[in-house]
Amino acid sequence: MARTLKIRDLTLRDGQQSSFATRMNQEQIDRCLPFYKDANFYAMEVWGGAVPDSVMRYLNENPWTRLETIHKAVGDVSKLTALSRGRNLFGYAPYTDEIIDGFCRNAIRSGLGIMRIFDALNDVDNVKSTIKYVKQYGGIADCAVCYTVDPKYPEPSFFQKLLGKKKPQPVFTDAYFLDKARQMAALGADMITIKDMSGLIPPRRVATLVRLLKQHLSIPVDFHTHCTPGYGLASVLAAIVAGVDVVDANCWYFAGGTGAPAIELIHVFCKKLGIDTGVNMEAVAKINVQLREIRKELNRSVFNTEKPEPKPFDPLADKLPAEIDALFDAAIKAAQADDEQATIDLCRKIEAYFGFPAPNELVQKAEIPGGMYSNMVAQLQQLKAEEILPRAMELIPTVRMDAGLPPLVTPTSQIVGAQAVNCALDEKAGRPMYTNKSSQFVGLVKGEYGHTPVKIDPEFRFRICGVREETPYDTSKNQRQPNPVLPEAGGVKLAETEKEELLLELFPMVAKNYLTALKKKAYEAQKPAEAPAQAPAAAVKPRAQITGNTVNAPLPGRVLEVLVKVGDEVKSGQEVLVLEAMKMENSITTDYAGRVKQILVEAGETVPTNAVLIELE
């Protein structure tokens, strides 16, 4: 009997590492769903990760509707998967068991089959609750071990060696990853994913890990990777040869680059190896017809540029040129012989022939996820601060080491990446590094996200947090988000259902804005039509000439909350405003004591670097 390999499709959640997938609106997704029902993927990852945040933030759509609509169309043909950040769920902070319970229960009732659970620090304690509730409500607990690498420590100098200083011992060894997988299996994991969110795992390493996990575990092993640094396709091939049970892939036009390898290339390899994936490639070809058009639409409407697309290819209809077909055969032989460099070179030649992006050497050098890179680029473009990117990339390893070597996966990738941007801006402005720091970075260093793989220097923690000892997050002190009545929407509550309440808990500002607009729109639709009135000219708020000390924006962003009012007395170092940049909340403090003379910004306003926010006298 032929060996089988299960395929999990990531296209609708992680296509081009989220840059395409999270910008697809429901109408665009709906076009693909009839063909997904026929495609027979083992699983489809369609929810979690950045999706719930993004569909509200960018599309003004309901995340729950996204999940339920896909399930209604696909049914139980494929197991719908969500990516969950353990105790952080889909947000950027630790949450209580009550919230985790509610999300798991509602997600599974809405059609979710698999919850892929990981912790950004590989702190197993942080996944316990999600495993418990997923299994309690009948879902499959897929526990992911986040793959990462040790920093490239500098060699000790001659004099340092004389004094006995040695390079630190490796942290992220095979034994480390096996231990994490075993702990998760003991907690009830139904499968284990090797989650290579950075695409940094080379073929030989993944083959070793697959064999190791298969030897010591009795549950299926999945492999998840990305193509950004140039290892993706080669490493998937090596994992298949090593006996992995499941691999993750994207459909052609959303694959490669920052995304996972293309299912079409995996299909060619599997056919040559005599492996049955069970995927209906005729249906996949029909999905690709839709995705190609959607990609063009997104290029025009979202990215305002024509991103190069791969050469069209349908493995059922298109005959490969002899020299390209030979590359597939040679790559298989190289993987079977454990010839790592040959496997990589041959797979890169295959991808180059089809027009997939070349390896990103900057990402490879910085050792960061492709999604982290693409998100940093997109967010810095929004903030009109693109020139900061190269220096921010250079600072990422330093920030990561200072913060206890967290694996770079959401939310730690976002936290570390945003902090590297802050540090680059500090440097540019002539300020010491870490002058401006997000509240999430403070929480990470303090210990609120869990135990970091390497202990943080107590003096650095004191510099960032004001305390030297690790301080875990105390969920007993969690306060639910305000759920006010909206007079402008006819007196209904901001969140009227448990699902809406959960959105508000995970995404306070984004969900508040989305739900407020939703309720106002529904209320206005019920009112009888009125003749349009001439809108009065907006009153220009007079502002006094600035003569006193000012609080300026250290980086571009959006004002979330002003914490003071005119007339308040403030102390030097006091927090006066919260600024959102790159999805992180940055506490803005004053360098001066005094009385608030005028506030020059409002909540929701976008400001550039050095914008005057508050004047003191």
ROLUMVO-629308 format. One line per field, with one value per residue (C-alpha): residue number from 1; residue in one letter; y, x, z. Coordinates in steps of 0.25 Angstrom, whole numbers, plus 5000, padded with zeros to 4 digits. Last residue first. Example, Ala and Ser with C-alpha at 12.3 -4.5 7.8 and 13.67 -1.06 7.14 Angstrom:
REM ROLUMVO-629308
num <- c(2; 1)
residu <- c(s; a)
north <- c(4996; 4982)
east <- c(5055; 5049)
up <- c(5029; 5031)
END
This chain:
REM ROLUMVO-629308
num <- c(617; 616; 615; 614; 613; 612; 611; 610; 609; 608; 607; 606; 605; 604; 603; 602; 601; 600; 599; 598; 597; 596; 595; 594; 593; 592; 591; 590; 589; 588; 587; 586; 585; 584; 583; 582; 581; 580; 579; 578; 577; 576; 575; 574; 573; 572; 571; 570; 569; 568; 567; 566; 565; 564; 563; 562; 561; 560; 559; 558; 557; 556; 555; 554; 553; 552; 551; 550; 549; 548; 547; 546; 545; 544; 543; 542; 541; 540; 539; 538; 537; 536; 535; 534; 533; 532; 531; 530; 529; 528; 527; 526; 525; 524; 523; 522; 521; 520; 519; 518; 517; 516; 515; 514; 513; 512; 511; 510; 509; 508; 507; 506; 505; 504; 503; 502; 501; 500; 499; 498; 497; 496; 495; 494; 493; 492; 491; 490; 489; 488; 487; 486; 485; 484; 483; 482; 481; 480; 479; 478; 477; 476; 475; 474; 473; 472; 471; 470; 469; 468; 467; 466; 465; 464; 463; 462; 461; 460; 459; 458; 457; 456; 455; 454; 453; 452; 451; 450; 449; 448; 447; 446; 445; 444; 443; 442; 441; 440; 439; 438; 437; 436; 435; 434; 433; 432; 431; 430; 429; 428; 427; 426; 425; 424; 423; 422; 421; 420; 419; 418; 417; 416; 415; 414; 413; 412; 411; 410; 409; 408; 407; 406; 405; 404; 403; 402; 401; 400; 399; 398; 397; 396; 395; 394; 393; 392; 391; 390; 389; 388; 387; 386; 385; 384; 383; 382; 381; 380; 379; 378; 377; 376; 375; 374; 373; 372; 371; 370; 369; 368; 367; 366; 365; 364; 363; 362; 361; 360; 359; 358; 357; 356; 355; 354; 353; 352; 351; 350; 349; 348; 347; 346; 345; 344; 343; 342; 341; 340; 339; 338; 337; 336; 335; 334; 333; 332; 331; 330; 329; 328; 327; 326; 325; 324; 323; 322; 321; 320; 319; 318; 317; 316; 315; 314; 313; 312; 311; 310; 309; 308; 307; 306; 305; 304; 303; 302; 301; 300; 299; 298; 297; 296; 295; 294; 293; 292; 291; 290; 289; 288; 287; 286; 285; 284; 283; 282; 281; 280; 279; 278; 277; 276; 275; 274; 273; 272; 271; 270; 269; 268; 267; 266; 265; 264; 263; 262; 261; 260; 259; 258; 257; 256; 255; 254; 253; 252; 251; 250; 249; 248; 247; 246; 245; 244; 243; 242; 241; 240; 239; 238; 237; 236; 235; 234; 233; 232; 231; 230; 229; 228; 227; 226; 225; 224; 223; 222; 221; 220; 219; 218; 217; 216; 215; 214; 213; 212; 211; 210; 209; 208; 207; 206; 205; 204; 203; 202; 201; 200; 199; 198; 197; 196; 195; 194; 193; 192; 191; 190; 189; 188; 187; 186; 185; 184; 183; 182; 181; 180; 179; 178; 177; 176; 175; 174; 173; 172; 171; 170; 169; 168; 167; 166; 165; 164; 163; 162; 161; 160; 159; 158; 157; 156; 155; 154; 153; 152; 151; 150; 149; 148; 147; 146; 145; 144; 143; 142; 141; 140; 139; 138; 137; 136; 135; 134; 133; 132; 131; 130; 129; 128; 127; 126; 125; 124; 123; 122; 121; 120; 119; 118; 117; 116; 115; 114; 113; 112; 111; 110; 109; 108; 107; 106; 105; 104; 103; 102; 101; 100; 99; 98; 97; 96; 95; 94; 93; 92; 91; 90; 89; 88; 87; 86; 85; 84; 83; 82; 81; 80; 79; 78; 77; 76; 75; 74; 73; 72; 71; 70; 69; 68; 67; 66; 65; 64; 63; 62; 61; 60; 59; 58; 57; 56; 55; 54; 53; 52; 51; 50; 49; 48; 47; 46; 45; 44; 43; 42; 41; 40; 39; 38; 37; 36; 35; 34; 33; 32; 31; 30; 29; 28; 27; 26; 25; 24; 23; 22; 21; 20; 19; 18; 17; 16; 15; 14; 13; 12; 11; 10; 9; 8; 7; 6; 5; 4; 3; 2; 1)
residu <- c(e; l; e; i; l; v; a; n; t; p; v; t; e; g; a; e; v; l; i; q; k; v; r; g; a; y; d; t; t; i; s; n; e; m; k; m; a; e; l; v; l; v; e; q; g; s; k; v; e; d; g; v; k; v; l; v; e; l; v; r; g; p; l; p; a; n; v; t; n; g; t; i; q; a; r; p; k; v; a; a; a; p; a; q; a; p; a; e; a; p; k; q; a; e; y; a; k; k; k; l; a; t; l; y; n; k; a; v; m; p; f; l; e; l; l; l; e; e; k; e; t; e; a; l; k; v; g; g; a; e; p; l; v; p; n; p; q; r; q; n; k; s; t; d; y; p; t; e; e; r; v; g; c; i; r; f; r; f; e; p; d; i; k; v; p; t; h; g; y; e; g; k; v; l; g; v; f; q; s; s; k; n; t; y; m; p; r; g; a; k; e; d; l; a; c; n; v; a; q; a; g; v; i; q; s; t; p; t; v; l; p; p; l; g; a; d; m; r; v; t; p; i; l; e; m; a; r; p; l; i; e; e; a; k; l; q; q; l; q; a; v; m; n; s; y; m; g; g; p; i; e; a; k; q; v; l; e; n; p; a; p; f; g; f; y; a; e; i; k; r; c; l; d; i; t; a; q; e; d; d; a; q; a; a; k; i; a; a; d; f; l; a; d; i; e; a; p; l; k; d; a; l; p; d; f; p; k; p; e; p; k; e; t; n; f; v; s; r; n; l; e; k; r; i; e; r; l; q; v; n; i; k; a; v; a; e; m; n; v; g; t; d; i; g; l; k; k; c; f; v; h; i; l; e; i; a; p; a; g; t; g; g; a; f; y; w; c; n; a; d; v; v; d; v; g; a; v; i; a; a; l; v; s; a; l; g; y; g; p; t; c; h; t; h; f; d; v; p; i; s; l; h; q; k; l; l; r; v; l; t; a; v; r; r; p; p; i; l; g; s; m; d; k; i; t; i; m; d; a; g; l; a; a; m; q; r; a; k; d; l; f; y; a; d; t; f; v; p; q; p; k; k; k; g; l; l; k; q; f; f; s; p; e; p; y; k; p; d; v; t; y; c; v; a; c; d; a; i; g; g; y; q; k; v; y; k; i; t; s; k; v; n; d; v; d; n; l; a; d; f; i; r; m; i; g; l; g; s; r; i; a; n; r; c; f; g; d; i; i; e; d; t; y; p; a; y; g; f; l; n; r; g; r; s; l; a; t; l; k; s; v; d; g; v; a; k; h; i; t; e; l; r; t; w; p; n; e; n; l; y; r; m; v; s; d; p; v; a; g; g; w; v; e; m; a; y; f; n; a; d; k; y; f; p; l; c; r; d; i; q; e; q; n; m; r; t; a; f; s; s; q; q; g; d; r; l; t; l; d; r; i; k; l; t; r; a; m)
north <- c(5302; 5289; 5286; 5273; 5265; 5272; 5264; 5259; 5247; 5247; 5247; 5239; 5243; 5233; 5239; 5254; 5263; 5277; 5276; 5290; 5296; 5283; 5288; 5285; 5274; 5271; 5259; 5255; 5240; 5233; 5219; 5211; 5201; 5192; 5189; 5195; 5208; 5211; 5223; 5224; 5238; 5245; 5235; 5242; 5243; 5257; 5260; 5265; 5275; 5275; 5288; 5282; 5268; 5255; 5241; 5243; 5230; 5222; 5233; 5226; 5225; 5232; 5231; 5239; 5247; 5260; 5265; 5280; 5291; 5304; 5315; 5309; 5319; 5316; 5307; 5311; 5299; 5300; 5297; 5288; 5294; 5290; 5278; 5282; 5273; 5260; 5258; 5248; 5233; 5226; 5220; 5205; 5207; 5217; 5207; 5196; 5206; 5211; 5197; 5193; 5206; 5204; 5189; 5192; 5203; 5195; 5183; 5190; 5197; 5185; 5174; 5161; 5165; 5173; 5161; 5152; 5161; 5161; 5146; 5146; 5155; 5169; 5176; 5192; 5191; 5197; 5211; 5215; 5214; 5228; 5226; 5214; 5206; 5203; 5190; 5193; 5182; 5172; 5174; 5163; 5163; 5148; 5146; 5150; 5152; 5146; 5156; 5153; 5160; 5173; 5183; 5197; 5191; 5194; 5198; 5188; 5177; 5181; 5180; 5167; 5161; 5152; 5137; 5130; 5122; 5133; 5129; 5134; 5146; 5154; 5153; 5167; 5167; 5162; 5172; 5184; 5180; 5179; 5193; 5198; 5205; 5218; 5222; 5207; 5211; 5225; 5237; 5244; 5245; 5234; 5225; 5226; 5223; 5211; 5207; 5209; 5200; 5189; 5190; 5188; 5176; 5170; 5172; 5167; 5155; 5152; 5152; 5145; 5137; 5140; 5130; 5138; 5140; 5146; 5160; 5166; 5155; 5158; 5173; 5171; 5161; 5171; 5183; 5180; 5179; 5192; 5199; 5194; 5198; 5212; 5218; 5212; 5222; 5227; 5221; 5213; 5209; 5205; 5196; 5189; 5187; 5182; 5173; 5167; 5165; 5158; 5150; 5145; 5141; 5146; 5141; 5155; 5149; 5140; 5152; 5161; 5149; 5148; 5136; 5138; 5140; 5130; 5131; 5116; 5114; 5121; 5111; 5099; 5105; 5107; 5093; 5088; 5097; 5093; 5078; 5079; 5087; 5077; 5064; 5054; 5043; 5043; 5058; 5058; 5047; 5055; 5067; 5060; 5055; 5069; 5075; 5065; 5069; 5083; 5078; 5070; 5082; 5080; 5076; 5084; 5079; 5071; 5079; 5092; 5103; 5118; 5126; 5132; 5146; 5159; 5169; 5180; 5192; 5199; 5189; 5189; 5192; 5189; 5178; 5172; 5172; 5165; 5154; 5152; 5149; 5139; 5133; 5130; 5122; 5116; 5110; 5104; 5097; 5092; 5086; 5078; 5075; 5067; 5064; 5050; 5052; 5039; 5036; 5028; 5037; 5043; 5046; 5052; 5061; 5066; 5069; 5076; 5086; 5088; 5089; 5102; 5104; 5113; 5128; 5139; 5136; 5124; 5121; 5130; 5128; 5113; 5109; 5109; 5097; 5091; 5077; 5065; 5051; 5053; 5041; 5046; 5047; 5056; 5065; 5066; 5070; 5081; 5085; 5087; 5095; 5104; 5107; 5120; 5130; 5134; 5120; 5118; 5105; 5096; 5081; 5072; 5060; 5050; 5044; 5032; 5040; 5036; 5031; 5040; 5052; 5048; 5045; 5058; 5066; 5059; 5062; 5076; 5078; 5072; 5081; 5094; 5101; 5116; 5118; 5128; 5122; 5108; 5101; 5086; 5082; 5072; 5064; 5060; 5068; 5062; 5069; 5058; 5061; 5075; 5071; 5061; 5072; 5082; 5071; 5068; 5082; 5084; 5071; 5075; 5087; 5101; 5106; 5105; 5108; 5122; 5125; 5125; 5135; 5129; 5142; 5137; 5135; 5149; 5154; 5147; 5152; 5144; 5140; 5148; 5140; 5137; 5136; 5122; 5117; 5116; 5105; 5107; 5094; 5094; 5086; 5081; 5079; 5073; 5079; 5072; 5083; 5077; 5075; 5090; 5094; 5086; 5088; 5103; 5103; 5096; 5104; 5115; 5104; 5099; 5111; 5110; 5126; 5129; 5118; 5109; 5103; 5099; 5097; 5087; 5085; 5099; 5100; 5111; 5102; 5099; 5114; 5117; 5107; 5110; 5125; 5124; 5115; 5124; 5136; 5129; 5123; 5137; 5144; 5148; 5159; 5161; 5156; 5143; 5134; 5140; 5128; 5119; 5127; 5120; 5117; 5112; 5100; 5095; 5080; 5078; 5071; 5074; 5085; 5093; 5104; 5105; 5104; 5115; 5124; 5121; 5125; 5138; 5141; 5140; 5149; 5160; 5170; 5184; 5180; 5186; 5186; 5176; 5166; 5169; 5166; 5153; 5148; 5151; 5137; 5131; 5126; 5119; 5107; 5097; 5082; 5068; 5075; 5069; 5079; 5078; 5087; 5096; 5098; 5103; 5112; 5120; 5131; 5132; 5137; 5149; 5153; 5151; 5161; 5157; 5166; 5156; 5145; 5154; 5160; 5148; 5140; 5140; 5133; 5131; 5130; 5126; 5119; 5111; 5097; 5085; 5073; 5059; 5049; 5035; 5023; 5014; 5000)
east <- c(5015; 5013; 5009; 5004; 5005; 5015; 5019; 5033; 5030; 5017; 5003; 4990; 4978; 4969; 4969; 4971; 4984; 4988; 4986; 4988; 4994; 4996; 5003; 5018; 5028; 5037; 5042; 5028; 5024; 5018; 5014; 5015; 5004; 5009; 5001; 5012; 5011; 5000; 5002; 4997; 4998; 5002; 5011; 5019; 5034; 5035; 5022; 5009; 4999; 4986; 4980; 4977; 4974; 4983; 4983; 4981; 4977; 4980; 4988; 4992; 5007; 5020; 5031; 5036; 5023; 5026; 5023; 5025; 5031; 5025; 5023; 5014; 5004; 4990; 4981; 4968; 4959; 4954; 4939; 4935; 4926; 4912; 4907; 4896; 4885; 4882; 4866; 4863; 4861; 4854; 4863; 4866; 4879; 4884; 4884; 4891; 4902; 4903; 4905; 4915; 4923; 4924; 4927; 4939; 4945; 4943; 4949; 4961; 4963; 4961; 4966; 4966; 4955; 4946; 4946; 4942; 4931; 4926; 4926; 4918; 4908; 4903; 4917; 4916; 4902; 4890; 4885; 4880; 4894; 4899; 4894; 4904; 4903; 4917; 4925; 4937; 4948; 4949; 4959; 4970; 4976; 4974; 4982; 4995; 5005; 5019; 5029; 5043; 5052; 5060; 5048; 5048; 5043; 5053; 5065; 5062; 5060; 5074; 5080; 5073; 5080; 5069; 5069; 5070; 5058; 5049; 5039; 5025; 5018; 5017; 5032; 5037; 5044; 5032; 5023; 5032; 5032; 5017; 5017; 5025; 5038; 5044; 5057; 5061; 5074; 5079; 5074; 5081; 5068; 5073; 5077; 5064; 5057; 5066; 5062; 5047; 5049; 5056; 5044; 5034; 5042; 5043; 5029; 5024; 5033; 5029; 5014; 5015; 5028; 5042; 5047; 5050; 5065; 5064; 5060; 5074; 5077; 5065; 5068; 5082; 5078; 5067; 5077; 5081; 5067; 5064; 5076; 5071; 5056; 5057; 5057; 5043; 5037; 5024; 5016; 5008; 5021; 5027; 5015; 5016; 5031; 5030; 5019; 5027; 5039; 5031; 5023; 5037; 5041; 5054; 5068; 5075; 5084; 5073; 5064; 5074; 5078; 5064; 5064; 5059; 5045; 5037; 5038; 5035; 5050; 5055; 5047; 5053; 5067; 5065; 5060; 5073; 5082; 5076; 5076; 5090; 5094; 5088; 5093; 5085; 5086; 5070; 5070; 5080; 5073; 5059; 5066; 5072; 5058; 5052; 5063; 5061; 5047; 5053; 5063; 5052; 5043; 5030; 5017; 5006; 4992; 4992; 5004; 4997; 5007; 5006; 5019; 5020; 5015; 5022; 5016; 5009; 5008; 4998; 4999; 4984; 4975; 4983; 4992; 4980; 4972; 4983; 4984; 4969; 4970; 4981; 4974; 4962; 4969; 4977; 4965; 4961; 4975; 4973; 4960; 4968; 4978; 4969; 4978; 4979; 4993; 4998; 5013; 5019; 5032; 5031; 5016; 5020; 5031; 5021; 5010; 5020; 5022; 5007; 5005; 5014; 5024; 5020; 5019; 5029; 5034; 5027; 5012; 4999; 4999; 5001; 4993; 5000; 5006; 5007; 5012; 5006; 5012; 5027; 5035; 5049; 5047; 5035; 5043; 5055; 5045; 5039; 5053; 5057; 5044; 5046; 5061; 5062; 5062; 5047; 5042; 5033; 5032; 5022; 5024; 5014; 5017; 5006; 5005; 5013; 5025; 5039; 5044; 5035; 5040; 5055; 5052; 5045; 5056; 5067; 5060; 5058; 5072; 5077; 5068; 5071; 5062; 5062; 5048; 5045; 5032; 5038; 5027; 5030; 5016; 5012; 4999; 4987; 4994; 4989; 4998; 5008; 5009; 5012; 5024; 5029; 5029; 5037; 5047; 5049; 5052; 5062; 5069; 5070; 5078; 5072; 5081; 5095; 5106; 5110; 5124; 5135; 5141; 5153; 5160; 5171; 5159; 5155; 5169; 5169; 5156; 5143; 5137; 5124; 5111; 5103; 5090; 5084; 5073; 5058; 5047; 5034; 5028; 5014; 5003; 4991; 4979; 4968; 4954; 4943; 4939; 4947; 4959; 4960; 4958; 4969; 4979; 4976; 4979; 4992; 4998; 5005; 5011; 5019; 5027; 5032; 5034; 5024; 5015; 5008; 4994; 4988; 4974; 4967; 4953; 4947; 4932; 4926; 4923; 4938; 4941; 4931; 4936; 4951; 4948; 4940; 4950; 4962; 4954; 4950; 4964; 4970; 4978; 4992; 4994; 4996; 4984; 4980; 4981; 4991; 4990; 4994; 4997; 4985; 4986; 4972; 4969; 4957; 4957; 4955; 4942; 4935; 4926; 4933; 4923; 4917; 4931; 4936; 4924; 4925; 4940; 4939; 4926; 4933; 4944; 4934; 4937; 4942; 4953; 4966; 4965; 4953; 4958; 4972; 4970; 4963; 4973; 4986; 4988; 4974; 4966; 4967; 4977; 4970; 4972; 4973; 4971; 4960; 4960; 4945; 4940; 4952; 4946; 4933; 4941; 4949; 4939; 4935; 4949; 4948; 4934; 4939; 4951; 4965; 4975; 4979; 4982; 4991; 5001; 4998; 5011; 5009; 4996; 4995; 4981; 4973; 4985; 4990; 4986; 4989; 4993; 4994; 5004; 5000; 5010; 5005; 5000)
up <- c(5126; 5118; 5104; 5099; 5086; 5078; 5065; 5066; 5057; 5050; 5056; 5053; 5061; 5067; 5081; 5080; 5078; 5082; 5097; 5104; 5116; 5124; 5137; 5140; 5141; 5129; 5122; 5119; 5116; 5104; 5107; 5094; 5091; 5080; 5067; 5058; 5066; 5075; 5084; 5099; 5106; 5118; 5126; 5137; 5135; 5140; 5149; 5144; 5149; 5141; 5136; 5122; 5123; 5124; 5120; 5105; 5098; 5086; 5078; 5065; 5060; 5056; 5066; 5078; 5078; 5085; 5099; 5100; 5109; 5108; 5098; 5088; 5082; 5087; 5078; 5073; 5070; 5055; 5055; 5044; 5034; 5036; 5028; 5019; 5022; 5014; 5013; 5023; 5022; 5033; 5044; 5043; 5035; 5044; 5056; 5048; 5044; 5058; 5063; 5053; 5055; 5070; 5068; 5059; 5067; 5080; 5073; 5069; 5082; 5091; 5082; 5091; 5101; 5091; 5082; 5094; 5097; 5082; 5083; 5096; 5090; 5091; 5091; 5090; 5097; 5090; 5093; 5080; 5073; 5077; 5091; 5091; 5105; 5110; 5110; 5118; 5116; 5127; 5138; 5140; 5154; 5156; 5143; 5150; 5140; 5145; 5151; 5149; 5159; 5156; 5156; 5150; 5137; 5126; 5134; 5145; 5135; 5129; 5143; 5145; 5133; 5126; 5128; 5115; 5109; 5114; 5125; 5123; 5116; 5129; 5131; 5133; 5120; 5112; 5120; 5117; 5102; 5102; 5108; 5097; 5099; 5096; 5103; 5100; 5093; 5097; 5090; 5078; 5069; 5060; 5071; 5078; 5064; 5063; 5077; 5074; 5061; 5069; 5079; 5068; 5063; 5077; 5081; 5067; 5067; 5082; 5078; 5069; 5066; 5068; 5078; 5091; 5094; 5108; 5104; 5103; 5093; 5085; 5085; 5080; 5069; 5064; 5064; 5049; 5044; 5051; 5044; 5030; 5033; 5038; 5024; 5023; 5032; 5025; 5037; 5027; 5020; 5033; 5035; 5022; 5023; 5038; 5034; 5022; 5031; 5043; 5032; 5027; 5041; 5046; 5046; 5043; 5033; 5027; 5026; 5019; 5010; 5005; 4996; 4982; 4979; 4971; 4956; 4952; 4948; 4961; 4969; 4962; 4963; 4978; 4980; 4973; 4982; 4995; 4992; 4987; 5000; 5009; 5003; 5012; 5002; 5001; 5000; 4989; 4982; 4983; 4978; 4966; 4962; 4963; 4955; 4944; 4942; 4940; 4929; 4922; 4921; 4931; 4924; 4928; 4930; 4943; 4950; 4947; 4946; 4943; 4944; 4958; 4961; 4961; 4971; 4963; 4972; 4980; 4991; 4996; 4984; 4972; 4977; 4984; 4971; 4964; 4975; 4975; 4960; 4962; 4974; 4966; 4955; 4966; 4973; 4960; 4959; 4973; 4969; 4958; 4969; 4977; 4989; 4995; 4998; 4992; 4992; 4981; 4982; 4968; 4971; 4984; 4978; 4967; 4978; 4987; 4975; 4973; 4988; 4987; 4998; 5010; 5010; 5010; 4996; 4992; 4991; 4989; 4974; 4975; 4987; 5000; 5008; 5022; 5023; 5030; 5035; 5034; 5029; 5027; 5012; 5014; 5024; 5014; 5003; 5013; 5016; 5001; 4998; 5010; 5011; 5003; 5014; 5011; 5008; 5020; 5029; 5036; 5038; 5044; 5053; 5057; 5071; 5077; 5081; 5083; 5069; 5061; 5069; 5066; 5051; 5049; 5057; 5049; 5035; 5040; 5043; 5030; 5021; 5027; 5038; 5036; 5030; 5041; 5046; 5047; 5054; 5056; 5059; 5069; 5069; 5078; 5090; 5103; 5114; 5112; 5098; 5101; 5110; 5100; 5089; 5098; 5102; 5087; 5084; 5095; 5092; 5077; 5083; 5084; 5096; 5091; 5101; 5103; 5097; 5108; 5117; 5126; 5128; 5118; 5108; 5110; 5108; 5094; 5091; 5092; 5079; 5076; 5078; 5066; 5073; 5075; 5066; 5066; 5064; 5071; 5076; 5072; 5079; 5070; 5080; 5072; 5076; 5084; 5094; 5105; 5096; 5092; 5107; 5112; 5101; 5103; 5118; 5117; 5106; 5115; 5124; 5112; 5111; 5097; 5098; 5087; 5092; 5082; 5079; 5066; 5069; 5060; 5056; 5056; 5052; 5059; 5071; 5072; 5072; 5082; 5092; 5090; 5091; 5103; 5111; 5107; 5113; 5126; 5127; 5127; 5117; 5114; 5104; 5089; 5083; 5076; 5088; 5097; 5107; 5096; 5083; 5075; 5060; 5055; 5047; 5039; 5037; 5022; 5017; 5029; 5023; 5013; 5010; 5024; 5030; 5022; 5026; 5040; 5041; 5034; 5041; 5054; 5049; 5046; 5035; 5035; 5025; 5030; 5046; 5047; 5037; 5042; 5057; 5054; 5043; 5050; 5056; 5057; 5045; 5032; 5033; 5024; 5028; 5021; 5008; 5000; 4988; 4985; 4997; 4994; 4980; 4985; 4995; 4985; 4981; 4996; 4999; 4990; 4996; 5010; 5008; 5005; 5012; 5023; 5012; 5004; 5014; 5023; 5020; 5005; 5008; 5023; 5027; 5014; 5007; 5019; 5013; 5022; 5014; 5019; 5013; 5010; 5007; 4996; 5000)
END
